[in-house]
Amino acid sequence: MNAVDHSVFLSPGYFIRAAAAPWEKAGAARLRRRVFVEEQGLFQADDRDAIDADCTSLVALSTYAHEADEVVGTVRIHEPEPGLWWGSRLAVDSRFRHVGRLGRELIRLAVSTANGRGCHTFLAHVQAQNVEMFRHLHWQVEDELTLHGMPHARMRAELAAYPPIADPETGFLALAKRSAPPPEISW
C-alpha cells in the first residue's frame, strides 16, 4: 500500500491495462483476496483456482504525480476454447468504489481485449447486485444460478458494443469521476 490518504485525495486518472509488472499481478491477487475472501466470504482462504495459471489479468491503477501508484481494481479473462472467452473475479477496492467507473472500464477492456483476440462469445457469471450495471453495458442475461452460495446470472456481452483492442498492455487512461461530490475543503 501507499502513504496517500484516498479519503481526501482523488487520483486525477486511472490506468486501465493488462497487468505486466510483478507488483501489478501481486496487487491484483491481494485485492481479489480482500474482496472475495475477507469482504464477501465467498471463499475460505483464497479465491485462486486453475484458471489463474492461464488467464490475462487486467488492472485499474490509481495514479499519483502521473505515475501508476496502486492496484485498485482487477478482472481476469481467459479462453477455455477457441473464440469462447470468460471474464471473472471483477473486483474494485472498497476505498475506490466512489469513483464510479472503474468496474465499467475494466469490463470494457476485458471484452475489447477478447474481441481483439478473435472472440465470438464473451460470458461472465455476474453477482445479482451487479446485473443491472452489466445490462447498461450491453450484456444480456442467459441464465440465473447460485455460485458459492450467492445468486448470480450468466451473462453474455454484445460484442458489437466493444471495439477490439489489440494491445491491452498499453490500455488507456480513465479520468476520475466521483459518484458523490467531493468533500468540502476549508481554508
C-alpha positions, 0 to 999 in steps of 0.5 A, spaced: 500 500 500 501 507 499 502 513 504 496 517 500 490 518 504 484 516 498 479 519 503 481 526 501 485 525 495 482 523 488 487 520 483 486 525 477 486 518 472 486 511 472 490 506 468 486 501 465 491 495 462 493 488 462 497 487 468 505 486 466 509 488 472 510 483 478 507 488 483 501 489 478 499 481 478 501 481 486 496 487 487 491 484 483 491 477 487 491 481 494 485 485 492 481 479 489 483 476 496 480 482 500 474 482 496 472 475 495 475 472 501 475 477 507 469 482 504 464 477 501 466 470 504 465 467 498 471 463 499 475 460 505 482 462 504 483 464 497 479 465 491 485 462 486 483 456 482 486 453 475 484 458 471 489 463 474 495 459 471 492 461 464 488 467 464 490 475 462 489 479 468 487 486 467 488 492 472 485 499 474 491 503 477 490 509 481 495 514 479 499 519 483 504 525 480 502 521 473 505 515 475 501 508 476 501 508 484 496 502 486 492 496 484 485 498 485 481 494 481 482 487 477 478 482 472 481 476 469 479 473 462 481 467 459 479 462 453 477 455 455 476 454 447 477 457 441 473 464 440 469 462 447 472 467 452 470 468 460 471 474 464 471 473 472 473 475 479 471 483 477 473 486 483 474 494 485 477 496 492 472 498 497 476 505 498 475 506 490 468 504 489 466 512 489 469 513 483 464 510 479 467 507 473 472 503 474 468 496 474 465 499 467 472 500 464 475 494 466 469 490 463 470 494 457 477 492 456 476 485 458 471 484 452 475 489 447 481 485 449 477 478 447 474 481 441 481 483 439 483 476 440 478 473 435 472 472 440 465 470 438 462 469 445 464 473 451 460 470 458 461 472 465 457 469 471 455 476 474 453 477 482 445 479 482 447 486 485 451 487 479 446 485 473 443 491 472 450 495 471 452 489 466 445 490 462 447 498 461 453 495 458 450 491 453 450 484 456 444 480 456 442 475 461 442 467 459 441 464 465 440 465 473 444 460 478 447 460 485 455 460 485 458 459 492 452 460 495 450 467 492 445 468 486 448 470 480 446 470 472 450 468 466 451 473 462 453 474 455 456 481 452 454 484 445 460 484 442 458 489 437 458 494 443 466 493 444 471 495 439 477 490 439 483 492 442 489 489 440 494 491 445 491 491 452 498 492 455 498 499 453 490 500 455 488 507 456 487 512 461 480 513 465 479 520 468 476 520 475 469 521 476 466 521 483 459 518 484 458 523 490 461 530 490 467 531 493 468 533 500 468 540 502 475 543 503 476 549 508 481 554 508 
